[in-house]
Amino acid sequence: MKKLPVLVVLILCVVLFMEAPVCFASPATSYTYSMDAKDRYIRTQDAYLPDRTITDLELDKPEDIFIDDRDYLYIADTGNKRILVYNTVNGRIVKEIKHEKMISPTGIYVTKNYEIYVADVSSSQILRFAENGELIETFGRPTAPAYGTNDFNPMKVAVDEAGNMYVLAEGIYDGIIQLAYSGEFLGYFASNRVELTFVQRLQDLFFTEAQKKQLLGRTPITFSNLTVDRNGILYSTTNGDDVEQAVKKHNTAGQSMFQDPVIATDDLIDLFVDANGIIYAVSKAGLIFVYSTEGEFIYSFGAFNSLQDVSGIFSSLSSVAVDSKGNVWTADNEKSFIQSFVPTEYSQLVYRALREYNTGNYKESIALWRNILKLNQMSVLAHNNIGKNLLFEQEYEQAMYHTEIAGNRYYYSQSFWEIRNIWLQKNLAYILLIGVGIYLLSKLIGLINRATGFLAAPVSLVKRVYNIAPVRDTLYMFRFFSHPLDSFYEVKKGNRGSYVGATIVYLSTFVAFMASLVGKGFIYQKVAIEDIDYQANVIGFFSLTLLFVLCNYLVSSINDGEGKLGQLYKMLCYSMGPLLLSLILTTILSHFLTLNEVFFLQMITITGIVWTGLLILLGVQENHNYDTRVAIKSILMTVLFMLIIIVVLLIIIIMAEQLYQFFESIVKEAIRNVTR
């Protein structure tokens, strides 16, 4: 009987050992997410784990925090009308700053010499304190005429190395207020752009300035926060629908230095930049976004829950700061606590790799990113950065491999351009020699043929093949390029062309269209093949083209048009010749051109579409015996008729689905009642 407990313990140990790989427990209270090659959020390794939750500082709605190089945490304790300085190393309060002029501190910034700047929205002042907490100076509303009639209610403040202050003030739409160290107004540094709708552009043409000022939705989206890094570069966050402006790294002209829009939500409320240039931005809903110094999204973590008190989860996240050890500190202004996060080995490895890249140590960076790949073979972040490093190491083929996995077409294009350039340098002489050889050979063959006539048999064979009716009628498409009116007249009279030839051109255009969807080079294949809605594209192509023929016939029948339905069908099919060639050319050239040469593909595409459109206009004009004005009117009415039919069909489909669901529910209810 004494052996039974030992046996039980052994069995439990075996069970726990077997279950260990499955029970992947983590102290994280929220997931970390990165992006895949299709710009979808995917779960990745934990980047940060919740550490300290500080609730004993008796805070009241803290709106802003800042950490200096001594790892002192400065807290703008808004509800208590004070600045609290907390030593994050030993967990003790260093000092408390209070002043009668400090009514509602909502923003704080500390310079390298430990001068403390406080933005107080209620007192309408910027307060500058010394390190010991003594008030040095206050700055009120600028008196310069250039400031205008705007009020001055500062909410956030940041200071550069020269002592210039950057201020976000309540109700100011002109941009970030820039003040000198003395408080002199220097101007508005930057503002968010306003994307006007078509209606608003029309309003710009016809409305007066007074009328436009009364319109809604025409003012820029205001910034939500700002900070200055150790190099004196200004960063800002914006909340609103235009998330492309959510995070900006400003140059001296106030414009964003990021090439691509950042990935963020529409409620960003604060940001901080650490010593390595890593950007941390937080949303009010509790998400913490991390970006590289170039604005590349690394990952996000955090969560929102207002009902439960869980470490690492927020009810209203208000601010973020990062200490010298890489620990992330945050403030919740609804439940008034401070929460810290410690970086995991995974995130530290990522930051080391980014740091090596920024310092030009590409080989070391590649090695670190390869270690990250061992943790996650499909890490888009790792593949993307390996590709960038390999590009600078001039290993272009490997760079293309990794950037293709990451879906980074820009760096893939750069690598492909280098490979193509090297190939051209090696083979350009041979290409020229081959071209000259082909030219000389063609001349020689021409001379021999004139003397012997040995090409008579091949030429006769080509002519016989050309005279086969379907071949001849299909190739008749090229006559429309040079003599469109004559060609349409011949087709109308039945002298040239045929339904078979027109249908071959039509189906060839469809094949070229589908090939362009799935067969372009990686640089220009914006949508993954598996994500293409083939059914919608097939139905859309045939329904729109055939519906155009039918609607134009119906419209012309009430406008004295002479064209018959079959003639209009052949007209449309033969008019697709330029579009067919443009689709073939762009699909082929997309495998050889880089992003820098996209202009050529755009010109070919536009030319094909415009040329086809002109042929359709001339075809309608010739088939119905219209003049140009009436032909244009006929096409516009055709398009309008098509839209009406499409809308009616959509309504019928929706009503049919609802009717089907109604009868389905009745049948199910009847079956339930019978089977009870």
C-alpha positions as CSV (number, residue, x, y, z in Angstrom):
1,M,0.0,0.0,0.0
2,K,2.9,2.3,0.6
3,K,3.9,2.1,-3.1
4,L,0.6,3.5,-4.3
5,P,1.4,7.2,-3.7
6,V,4.7,6.8,-5.5
7,L,3.0,5.2,-8.5
8,V,0.5,7.9,-8.6
9,V,3.2,10.5,-8.6
10,L,5.1,8.8,-11.4
11,I,1.9,8.6,-13.5
12,L,1.2,12.3,-12.9
13,C,4.8,13.2,-13.9
14,V,4.5,11.2,-17.1
15,V,1.1,12.8,-18.0
16,L,2.5,16.3,-17.3
17,F,5.6,15.6,-19.3
18,M,3.5,14.4,-22.3
19,E,1.2,17.5,-22.1
20,A,4.1,20.0,-21.7
21,P,4.5,20.8,-25.4
22,V,0.8,21.4,-25.7
23,C,0.4,23.6,-22.6
24,F,2.3,26.6,-24.0
25,A,1.6,28.9,-21.1
26,S,2.7,32.5,-21.2
27,P,2.6,35.2,-18.5
28,A,1.4,37.7,-21.1
29,T,-2.2,38.9,-20.6
30,S,-2.5,40.0,-24.3
31,Y,-1.3,38.7,-27.6
32,T,1.4,40.2,-29.7
33,Y,0.5,40.7,-33.4
34,S,2.6,41.4,-36.5
35,M,1.7,41.6,-40.2
36,D,1.9,38.9,-42.9
37,A,2.7,39.5,-46.5
38,K,-1.0,40.3,-47.2
39,D,-1.1,43.0,-44.6
40,R,-3.2,40.9,-42.2
41,Y,-2.6,40.8,-38.4
42,I,-1.1,37.5,-37.3
43,R,-0.1,36.4,-33.8
44,T,3.6,36.2,-33.2
45,Q,5.9,35.6,-30.2
46,D,5.3,37.7,-27.1
47,A,7.3,40.9,-27.4
48,Y,6.6,42.2,-23.9
49,L,5.3,40.8,-20.7
50,P,3.5,42.8,-18.0
51,D,5.8,43.6,-15.1
52,R,4.8,46.2,-12.4
53,T,1.3,47.5,-11.8
54,I,1.7,50.6,-9.6
55,T,-1.5,51.6,-7.9
56,D,-0.1,53.1,-4.6
57,L,0.9,56.6,-5.9
58,E,-2.6,58.0,-5.3
59,L,-2.8,59.3,-8.9
60,D,-5.9,61.0,-10.2
61,K,-6.4,60.8,-14.0
62,P,-2.7,61.0,-15.2
63,E,-2.6,62.4,-18.7
64,D,1.0,62.2,-19.7
65,I,4.3,60.6,-18.6
66,F,8.0,61.1,-19.5
67,I,11.2,59.2,-18.7
68,D,14.7,60.9,-18.6
69,D,18.1,59.3,-19.0
70,R,18.2,58.5,-15.3
71,D,15.1,56.4,-15.6
72,Y,13.1,58.9,-13.6
73,L,9.4,58.7,-14.5
74,Y,7.7,62.1,-14.6
75,I,3.9,61.8,-14.3
76,A,1.5,64.7,-15.1
77,D,-1.0,63.9,-12.4
78,T,-3.8,66.0,-13.8
79,G,-6.5,65.4,-11.2
80,N,-4.1,66.2,-8.3
81,K,-2.6,69.3,-10.0
82,R,1.0,68.1,-9.6
83,I,4.0,66.5,-11.3
84,L,5.2,63.4,-9.6
85,V,8.7,62.2,-10.1
86,Y,9.2,58.4,-9.6
87,N,12.4,56.5,-9.6
88,T,11.7,53.4,-11.7
89,V,14.9,51.7,-10.5
90,N,14.2,51.6,-6.8
91,G,10.5,52.2,-6.9
92,R,10.6,55.4,-4.7
93,I,9.1,58.8,-5.2
94,V,11.8,61.4,-5.9
95,K,9.8,64.5,-5.5
96,E,6.5,66.2,-6.0
97,I,6.1,69.4,-7.9
98,K,3.2,71.7,-7.2
99,H,2.5,75.3,-7.9
100,E,-0.4,77.7,-7.7
101,K,-0.2,78.3,-11.4
102,M,-0.4,74.6,-12.1
103,I,-4.1,73.9,-12.4
104,S,-4.5,71.1,-14.9
105,P,-1.2,69.7,-16.2
106,T,-1.9,67.6,-19.3
107,G,1.5,67.5,-21.0
108,I,5.1,67.1,-19.8
109,Y,8.6,67.1,-21.3
110,V,12.0,66.9,-19.7
111,T,15.2,68.2,-21.4
112,K,18.7,66.8,-21.2
113,N,19.6,69.3,-18.5
114,Y,16.5,68.2,-16.6
115,E,14.4,71.3,-17.1
116,I,10.7,70.3,-16.8
117,Y,8.2,71.8,-19.2
118,V,4.5,71.4,-18.3
119,A,1.6,72.2,-20.6
120,D,-1.4,73.4,-18.5
121,V,-4.6,73.6,-20.5
122,S,-6.6,75.3,-17.7
123,S,-4.2,78.0,-16.9
124,S,-3.4,78.6,-20.6
125,Q,0.3,78.5,-19.9
126,I,3.5,76.6,-20.5
127,L,5.4,76.3,-17.2
128,R,9.2,75.7,-17.1
129,F,10.6,74.2,-13.8
130,A,14.2,73.7,-12.7
131,E,15.4,70.2,-11.7
132,N,14.7,70.9,-8.1
133,G,11.1,71.8,-8.9
134,E,11.5,75.6,-8.7
135,L,9.4,77.6,-11.3
136,I,11.7,79.4,-13.7
137,E,9.3,80.9,-16.2
138,T,5.8,80.8,-17.7
139,F,4.7,81.3,-21.2
140,G,1.2,82.5,-22.1
141,R,-0.6,83.3,-25.3
142,P,1.8,84.6,-28.0
143,T,1.4,88.3,-28.7
144,A,2.9,88.3,-32.2
145,P,0.4,89.4,-34.9
146,A,1.2,86.2,-36.9
147,Y,-0.4,84.1,-34.2
148,G,-3.8,85.7,-35.1
149,T,-6.8,85.6,-32.9
150,N,-6.4,82.0,-31.7
151,D,-6.7,81.1,-28.1
152,F,-3.8,79.5,-26.3
153,N,-4.8,76.4,-24.3
154,P,-1.7,74.1,-24.4
155,M,-2.3,70.4,-24.0
156,K,1.1,68.9,-25.0
157,V,4.6,70.2,-25.2
158,A,8.0,69.0,-26.5
159,V,11.4,70.7,-26.7
160,D,14.3,70.3,-29.1
161,E,18.0,70.7,-28.5
162,A,17.9,74.4,-29.2
163,G,15.2,75.0,-26.6
164,N,12.5,75.6,-29.1
165,M,9.1,74.5,-27.8
166,Y,6.5,72.6,-29.9
167,V,3.0,73.0,-28.5
168,L,-0.3,71.3,-29.2
169,A,-3.1,73.7,-28.2
170,E,-6.8,73.0,-27.9
171,G,-8.8,74.2,-30.9
172,I,-5.8,75.2,-33.0
173,Y,-6.1,73.8,-36.6
174,D,-3.2,75.8,-38.1
175,G,-0.7,73.2,-36.9
176,I,1.9,72.7,-34.2
177,I,2.8,76.0,-32.4
178,Q,6.5,76.7,-32.4
179,L,7.9,78.9,-29.7
180,A,11.5,80.0,-29.1
181,Y,13.3,79.4,-25.8
182,S,12.3,82.9,-24.8
183,G,8.6,82.2,-25.7
184,E,8.6,84.2,-29.0
185,F,6.2,82.9,-31.5
186,L,8.1,81.3,-34.5
187,G,5.2,80.1,-36.5
188,Y,3.1,77.0,-37.1
189,F,5.4,74.1,-37.8
190,A,3.2,71.5,-39.5
191,S,-0.4,70.7,-40.2
192,N,-2.3,67.6,-41.4
193,R,-3.5,67.7,-44.9
194,V,-7.2,67.8,-45.8
195,E,-8.4,65.4,-48.5
196,L,-11.3,67.2,-50.2
197,T,-14.2,65.3,-51.8
198,F,-15.4,66.0,-55.4
199,V,-18.3,68.1,-53.9
200,Q,-15.9,70.1,-51.7
201,R,-13.7,70.8,-54.8
202,L,-16.7,72.2,-56.5
203,Q,-17.4,74.3,-53.4
204,D,-13.9,75.7,-53.7
205,L,-14.8,76.9,-57.2
206,F,-18.1,78.6,-56.5
207,F,-18.2,79.5,-52.8
208,T,-16.8,82.6,-51.1
209,E,-14.2,82.3,-48.3
210,A,-16.8,83.3,-45.8
211,Q,-19.1,80.5,-47.0
212,K,-16.3,77.9,-47.0
213,K,-15.4,78.7,-43.3
214,Q,-19.0,77.7,-42.3
215,L,-18.7,74.3,-44.0
216,L,-17.9,71.2,-41.9
217,G,-15.2,68.7,-42.7
218,R,-12.8,71.2,-44.2
219,T,-10.4,71.7,-41.3
220,P,-7.3,69.5,-40.9
221,I,-7.5,66.7,-38.4
222,T,-5.7,67.9,-35.3
223,F,-2.6,66.3,-33.8
224,S,-3.2,64.2,-30.6
225,N,0.4,64.3,-29.3
226,L,4.0,65.0,-30.1
227,T,7.5,64.3,-28.9
228,V,11.1,65.1,-29.7
229,D,13.8,62.4,-29.7
230,R,17.4,62.7,-28.6
231,N,18.4,63.9,-32.0
232,G,16.0,66.8,-32.0
233,I,13.6,65.2,-34.5
234,L,9.9,65.9,-34.0
235,Y,7.3,63.1,-34.1
236,S,3.5,63.4,-33.9
237,T,0.4,61.3,-33.6
238,T,-3.0,62.0,-35.1
239,N,-6.3,60.4,-34.3
240,G,-9.1,60.3,-36.9
241,D,-10.3,58.4,-39.9
242,D,-7.2,59.1,-41.9
243,V,-4.9,56.6,-40.3
244,E,-2.2,57.2,-43.0
245,Q,-1.3,60.3,-41.0
246,A,-1.5,58.5,-37.6
247,V,2.3,58.7,-36.9
248,K,4.7,61.2,-38.5
249,K,8.4,61.7,-38.3
250,H,8.8,65.4,-39.3
251,N,11.7,66.9,-41.3
252,T,12.7,70.5,-41.0
253,A,9.9,71.5,-43.4
254,G,7.3,69.8,-41.2
255,Q,6.6,67.0,-43.7
256,S,6.6,63.3,-42.8
257,M,9.8,61.4,-43.5
258,F,8.1,58.1,-43.7
259,Q,7.7,56.8,-47.3
260,D,4.8,54.6,-46.7
261,P,1.7,55.1,-44.4
262,V,2.1,53.5,-41.0
263,I,-0.1,50.8,-39.7
264,A,-2.2,52.1,-36.8
265,T,-5.7,52.6,-35.4
266,D,-7.7,55.8,-35.5
267,D,-7.4,56.6,-31.8
268,L,-3.7,57.1,-31.2
269,I,-3.1,59.3,-28.1
270,D,0.6,59.4,-27.4
271,L,4.1,58.3,-28.6
272,F,7.7,58.0,-27.4
273,V,11.0,57.4,-29.1
274,D,13.7,55.5,-27.3
275,A,17.5,56.0,-27.6
276,N,17.7,53.5,-30.6
277,G,15.0,55.4,-32.6
278,I,12.3,52.8,-32.0
279,I,8.9,54.4,-32.0
280,Y,6.2,53.5,-29.5
281,A,2.7,54.8,-30.1
282,V,-0.4,54.0,-28.1
283,S,-4.1,54.0,-28.7
284,K,-6.7,55.0,-26.2
285,A,-8.2,51.5,-26.5
286,G,-5.1,50.0,-25.0
287,L,-3.0,48.9,-27.9
288,I,0.8,49.7,-28.1
289,F,2.3,49.9,-31.6
290,V,6.0,49.6,-32.1
291,Y,7.7,50.9,-35.3
292,S,11.3,51.0,-36.6
293,T,13.1,54.3,-37.1
294,E,11.8,54.2,-40.7
295,G,8.2,53.8,-39.7
296,E,8.1,50.0,-40.4
297,F,5.5,48.3,-38.3
298,I,7.2,45.7,-36.0
299,Y,4.3,44.5,-33.8
300,S,1.6,45.6,-31.4
301,F,0.4,44.4,-28.0
302,G,-1.9,45.3,-25.2
303,A,-5.7,45.1,-24.8
304,F,-8.8,46.9,-23.5
305,N,-11.0,45.7,-20.7
306,S,-12.8,48.2,-18.5
307,L,-14.6,45.6,-16.4
308,Q,-11.7,43.6,-15.1
309,D,-8.5,44.6,-13.3
310,V,-5.9,42.5,-15.2
311,S,-2.2,43.3,-15.3
312,G,-1.3,44.7,-18.8
313,I,-4.8,45.5,-19.8
314,F,-6.2,49.0,-19.9
315,S,-9.5,50.8,-19.6
316,S,-8.2,54.1,-21.0
317,L,-4.5,54.2,-22.0
318,S,-3.3,57.8,-22.0
319,S,0.5,57.8,-22.3
320,V,3.7,55.8,-22.9
321,A,7.4,56.1,-22.2
322,V,10.5,53.8,-22.4
323,D,13.4,53.6,-20.0
324,S,17.1,52.9,-20.7
325,K,16.6,49.1,-20.2
326,G,13.8,49.0,-22.8
327,N,11.0,48.6,-20.3
328,V,7.8,50.2,-21.5
329,W,5.9,52.4,-19.0
330,T,2.2,53.3,-19.5
331,A,-0.5,55.3,-17.7
332,D,-4.2,54.6,-17.5
333,N,-6.1,57.8,-16.9
334,E,-9.4,56.2,-16.0
335,K,-8.3,53.8,-13.3
336,S,-5.2,55.9,-12.5
337,F,-2.4,53.4,-12.4
338,I,1.0,53.0,-13.9
339,Q,1.8,49.7,-15.8
340,S,5.3,48.6,-17.0
341,F,6.2,45.9,-19.5
342,V,9.5,44.1,-19.8
343,P,10.9,43.1,-23.3
344,T,11.2,39.4,-24.0
345,E,14.3,37.8,-25.6
346,Y,12.4,37.9,-28.9
347,S,11.9,41.7,-28.9
348,Q,15.5,42.3,-27.7
349,L,16.8,40.2,-30.6
350,V,14.6,42.3,-33.0
351,Y,15.9,45.6,-31.7
352,R,19.5,44.4,-31.8
353,A,19.0,43.4,-35.5
354,L,17.5,46.8,-36.3
355,R,20.3,48.6,-34.4
356,E,23.0,46.7,-36.4
357,Y,21.2,47.6,-39.7
358,N,21.0,51.3,-38.7
359,T,24.8,51.4,-37.9
360,G,25.6,49.7,-41.3
361,N,26.6,46.3,-39.8
362,Y,24.6,44.4,-42.4
363,K,26.3,41.0,-41.9
364,E,25.7,41.1,-38.1
365,S,22.1,42.2,-38.7
366,I,21.5,39.3,-41.2
367,A,22.8,36.8,-38.6
368,L,20.4,38.2,-36.0
369,W,17.4,38.1,-38.3
370,R,18.2,34.5,-39.3
371,N,18.1,33.6,-35.6
372,I,14.7,35.3,-35.4
373,L,13.6,33.2,-38.4
374,K,14.4,30.1,-36.4
375,L,11.7,31.2,-34.0
376,N,9.3,31.9,-36.8
377,Q,10.1,30.7,-40.3
378,M,7.4,32.9,-41.9
379,S,8.2,36.1,-40.1
380,V,7.5,38.8,-42.6
381,L,9.5,41.3,-40.5
382,A,12.6,39.0,-40.5
383,H,12.4,38.2,-44.3
384,N,11.9,41.9,-45.1
385,N,14.9,43.0,-43.1
386,I,17.1,40.2,-44.3
387,G,16.2,41.3,-47.8
388,K,17.1,44.9,-47.1
389,N,20.4,43.9,-45.5
390,L,21.3,41.6,-48.4
391,L,20.5,44.4,-50.9
392,F,23.2,46.6,-49.2
393,E,25.5,43.6,-49.2
394,Q,25.0,43.3,-52.9
395,E,23.6,39.7,-52.7
396,Y,20.7,40.6,-55.0
397,E,19.3,37.2,-55.8
398,Q,19.0,36.3,-52.1
399,A,17.5,39.7,-51.4
400,M,14.9,39.1,-54.1
401,Y,14.0,35.8,-52.5
402,H,13.4,37.2,-49.0
403,T,11.7,40.4,-50.1
404,E,9.3,38.3,-52.3
405,I,8.3,36.3,-49.2
406,A,7.8,39.5,-47.3
407,G,5.8,41.0,-50.1
408,N,8.1,44.0,-50.2
409,R,7.9,45.1,-53.9
410,Y,10.0,48.2,-53.4
411,Y,13.1,46.4,-52.3
412,Y,12.4,43.5,-54.6
413,S,12.4,46.0,-57.5
414,Q,15.7,47.5,-56.3
415,S,17.3,44.1,-56.2
416,F,15.9,43.1,-59.6
417,W,17.1,46.4,-61.1
418,E,20.7,45.6,-60.0
419,I,20.5,42.0,-61.3
420,R,19.2,43.3,-64.6
421,N,21.8,46.0,-64.8
422,I,24.6,43.5,-64.2
423,W,23.2,41.2,-66.8
424,L,22.9,44.0,-69.4
425,Q,26.5,45.1,-68.7
426,K,27.7,41.5,-69.4
427,N,25.6,40.8,-72.4
428,L,24.9,44.2,-74.1
429,A,27.7,43.6,-76.6
430,Y,26.4,40.2,-77.5
431,I,22.8,41.6,-77.9
432,L,24.1,44.3,-80.3
433,L,26.0,41.7,-82.2
434,I,23.0,39.4,-82.5
435,G,20.9,42.4,-83.6
436,V,23.4,43.3,-86.3
437,G,23.7,39.6,-87.3
438,I,19.9,39.3,-87.7
439,Y,19.8,42.4,-89.8
440,L,22.6,41.3,-92.1
441,L,21.2,37.8,-92.3
442,S,17.8,39.2,-93.4
443,K,19.5,41.2,-96.1
444,L,21.4,38.2,-97.2
445,I,18.3,36.0,-97.3
446,G,16.5,38.7,-99.4
447,L,19.4,38.8,-101.9
448,I,19.5,35.0,-102.2
449,N,15.7,34.8,-102.5
450,R,15.7,37.3,-105.4
451,A,18.3,35.3,-107.1
452,T,16.8,31.8,-106.5
453,G,13.3,32.3,-105.2
454,F,13.8,29.6,-102.5
455,L,11.3,31.4,-100.2
456,A,8.4,30.9,-102.6
457,A,7.2,27.7,-101.0
458,P,7.2,29.0,-97.4
459,V,5.5,32.3,-98.5
460,S,2.9,30.3,-100.4
461,L,2.2,28.2,-97.3
462,V,1.8,31.3,-95.2
463,K,-0.6,32.7,-97.7
464,R,-2.6,29.5,-97.7
465,V,-2.8,29.6,-93.9
466,Y,-3.8,33.2,-94.0
467,N,-6.6,32.6,-96.5
468,I,-8.3,30.1,-94.1
469,A,-11.5,32.0,-93.2
470,P,-11.2,32.0,-89.4
471,V,-7.5,33.0,-89.6
472,R,-8.2,35.8,-92.1
473,D,-11.2,37.1,-90.3
474,T,-9.3,37.2,-87.0
475,L,-6.3,39.0,-88.4
476,Y,-8.6,41.4,-90.0
477,M,-8.6,43.0,-86.5
478,F,-5.3,44.8,-87.4
479,R,-7.0,46.7,-90.3
480,F,-9.0,48.6,-87.7
481,F,-5.8,50.2,-86.4
482,S,-5.1,52.1,-89.6
483,H,-8.5,52.3,-91.4
484,P,-11.2,52.1,-88.7
485,L,-14.1,53.7,-90.6
486,D,-13.5,51.7,-93.8
487,S,-13.2,48.5,-91.7
488,F,-16.5,49.2,-89.8
489,Y,-18.2,49.9,-93.1
490,E,-16.9,46.6,-94.6
491,V,-18.0,44.6,-91.5
492,K,-21.5,46.4,-91.6
493,K,-22.0,45.4,-95.2
494,G,-20.7,41.9,-94.6
495,N,-17.8,42.2,-97.1
496,R,-15.1,41.5,-94.5
497,G,-14.9,39.9,-91.0
498,S,-17.2,37.3,-89.5
499,Y,-18.8,36.2,-86.3
500,V,-16.1,33.5,-85.9
501,G,-13.2,36.0,-86.3
502,A,-14.9,38.5,-84.0
503,T,-15.6,35.9,-81.4
504,I,-11.9,34.7,-81.5
505,V,-10.8,38.3,-80.9
506,Y,-13.3,38.6,-78.1
507,L,-12.3,35.4,-76.4
508,S,-8.6,36.2,-76.9
509,T,-9.2,39.5,-75.1
510,F,-10.8,37.6,-72.2
511,V,-7.9,35.2,-72.0
512,A,-5.4,38.2,-72.0
513,F,-7.5,39.9,-69.4
514,M,-7.4,36.8,-67.1
515,A,-3.7,36.3,-67.8
516,S,-3.0,39.9,-66.8
517,L,-4.8,39.2,-63.5
518,V,-2.7,36.2,-62.6
519,G,0.4,36.3,-64.8
520,K,2.1,39.6,-64.1
521,G,5.5,39.8,-62.5
522,F,5.8,39.9,-58.7
523,I,6.4,43.7,-58.7
524,Y,3.1,44.4,-60.4
525,Q,1.1,41.4,-59.1
526,K,-0.6,43.4,-56.3
527,V,-3.2,40.8,-55.5
528,A,-2.2,37.2,-54.7
529,I,-3.5,34.7,-57.2
530,E,-5.4,32.7,-54.5
531,D,-7.2,35.9,-53.4
532,I,-8.5,36.8,-56.8
533,D,-12.3,36.5,-57.2
534,Y,-12.3,34.6,-60.5
535,Q,-16.1,34.2,-60.6
536,A,-16.6,38.0,-60.3
537,N,-14.1,38.8,-63.0
538,V,-15.4,36.2,-65.5
539,I,-19.0,37.3,-64.9
540,G,-18.1,40.9,-64.9
541,F,-16.2,40.7,-68.2
542,F,-18.9,38.9,-70.2
543,S,-21.9,40.6,-68.6
544,L,-20.6,44.1,-69.1
545,T,-19.4,43.7,-72.7
546,L,-22.5,41.8,-73.9
547,L,-24.8,44.1,-71.9
548,F,-23.2,47.1,-73.7
549,V,-24.1,45.5,-77.0
550,L,-27.7,44.8,-76.0
551,C,-28.3,48.2,-74.4
552,N,-26.7,50.1,-77.3
553,Y,-29.0,48.2,-79.7
554,L,-32.1,49.1,-77.6
555,V,-31.0,52.7,-77.2
556,S,-30.4,53.1,-80.9
557,S,-33.7,51.5,-81.8
558,I,-35.5,54.5,-80.4
559,N,-32.9,57.0,-81.8
560,D,-33.2,55.9,-85.5
561,G,-30.0,53.8,-85.4
562,E,-29.3,51.5,-88.4
563,G,-27.1,49.0,-86.7
564,K,-28.3,45.5,-86.1
565,L,-27.5,43.4,-83.0
566,G,-25.0,41.1,-84.8
567,Q,-23.2,44.1,-86.4
568,L,-22.9,45.7,-83.0
569,Y,-21.5,42.5,-81.5
570,K,-18.8,42.3,-84.2
571,M,-18.1,46.0,-83.9
572,L,-17.4,45.6,-80.2
573,C,-15.3,42.5,-80.6
574,Y,-13.0,44.0,-83.3
575,S,-12.7,47.2,-81.4
576,M,-11.0,45.3,-78.6
577,G,-7.8,44.8,-80.7
578,P,-5.8,47.6,-79.0
579,L,-6.9,46.5,-75.6
580,L,-5.9,42.9,-76.4
581,L,-2.4,44.0,-77.5
582,S,-2.0,46.3,-74.5
583,L,-2.9,43.5,-72.1
584,I,-0.4,41.1,-73.7
585,L,2.4,43.7,-73.7
586,T,1.9,44.8,-70.1
587,T,1.7,41.2,-68.9
588,I,5.0,40.3,-70.6
589,L,6.8,43.6,-69.8
590,S,5.8,43.4,-66.1
591,H,8.3,40.5,-65.7
592,F,11.2,42.7,-67.0
593,L,10.4,46.3,-65.7
594,T,11.0,47.7,-62.2
595,L,8.8,50.1,-60.2
596,N,10.8,53.0,-61.6
597,E,9.6,52.1,-65.1
598,V,5.9,51.8,-64.2
599,F,5.3,54.8,-66.5
600,F,5.7,52.6,-69.6
601,L,3.1,50.1,-68.4
602,Q,0.7,52.9,-67.5
603,M,1.1,54.5,-71.0
604,I,0.6,51.2,-72.8
605,T,-2.5,50.4,-70.7
606,I,-4.0,53.9,-71.1
607,T,-3.2,53.8,-74.9
608,G,-5.0,50.5,-75.2
609,I,-8.1,51.6,-73.3
610,V,-8.4,55.0,-75.1
611,W,-7.8,53.5,-78.5
612,T,-10.4,50.8,-77.9
613,G,-12.8,53.5,-76.7
614,L,-12.2,55.6,-79.8
615,L,-12.8,52.5,-82.0
616,I,-16.1,51.8,-80.2
617,L,-17.2,55.4,-80.7
618,L,-16.3,55.2,-84.4
619,G,-18.0,51.8,-84.7
620,V,-21.3,53.2,-83.1
621,Q,-21.1,56.2,-85.4
622,E,-20.6,54.1,-88.6
623,N,-23.0,51.2,-87.7
624,H,-25.9,53.6,-86.8
625,N,-25.0,56.2,-89.4
626,Y,-24.7,58.9,-86.6
627,D,-22.6,62.0,-86.5
628,T,-20.1,62.3,-83.7
629,R,-22.3,64.2,-81.3
630,V,-25.2,61.7,-81.6
631,A,-22.8,58.8,-81.3
632,I,-21.4,60.2,-78.0
633,K,-24.9,60.7,-76.8
634,S,-25.8,57.2,-77.7
635,I,-22.9,55.8,-75.8
636,L,-23.7,57.8,-72.7
637,M,-27.3,56.7,-72.8
638,T,-26.1,53.1,-73.2
639,V,-24.0,53.4,-70.1
640,L,-26.9,54.9,-68.1
641,F,-29.2,52.1,-69.3
642,M,-26.6,49.6,-68.2
643,L,-26.5,51.1,-64.7
644,I,-30.2,51.0,-64.4
645,I,-30.4,47.4,-65.4
646,I,-27.6,46.5,-63.0
647,V,-29.3,48.2,-60.1
648,V,-32.7,46.5,-60.9
649,L,-31.0,43.1,-61.1
650,L,-29.3,43.7,-57.7
651,I,-32.6,44.7,-56.2
652,I,-34.3,41.5,-57.6
653,I,-31.4,39.3,-56.4
654,I,-31.6,40.8,-52.9
655,M,-35.4,40.4,-52.8
656,A,-35.2,36.9,-54.0
657,E,-32.7,36.0,-51.3
658,Q,-34.9,37.5,-48.7
659,L,-37.9,35.7,-50.1
660,Y,-36.0,32.4,-50.1
661,Q,-34.9,33.0,-46.5
662,F,-38.6,33.7,-45.5
663,F,-39.9,30.5,-47.1
664,E,-37.0,28.6,-45.7
665,S,-37.8,29.8,-42.1
666,I,-41.5,28.9,-42.7
667,V,-40.7,25.4,-43.8
668,K,-38.3,24.8,-40.9
669,E,-40.9,26.1,-38.5
670,A,-43.5,23.8,-40.0
671,I,-41.1,20.8,-39.8
672,R,-40.4,21.5,-36.1
673,N,-44.2,21.8,-35.3
674,V,-44.9,18.5,-37.1
675,T,-42.0,16.6,-35.5
676,R,-42.8,17.7,-31.9
